[in-house]
């Protein structure tokens, strides 16, 4: 499995479908920032949220896979006070996110994946 393409990095988000309960694995572009991973729920600029983000909202404790291995993380949406600073970081690396934001009627969530300790009883695959 590759972890980069055309100079960009990606991770694989591993979470359960909120309706199906089925394990989902979704590759996402990310930007590392202060020990966290930043991802944008852009859905390529469409006017609806991506399903992976809806799943994360319901169950924020998940796992990601990066070049360095598997990590237990907690997902949270960037707070209003930090959002513009973090969007500037994202769009510096991936400028097309600015076009996505300008071209949709919804506010695109910027998600921060923060390291956490896996809980007892969590399924580790």
Secondary structure, DSSP 8 states (H G I E B T S, - for coil): ---EETTEEEEEEEEE-TTT--EEEEEEEEEEETTEEEEE--GGG-SS--HHHHHHHH--EEEEEETTEEEEEEEEE--HHHHHHHHHHHHHH-THHHHHHHT-SS---EEEEEE----TT----
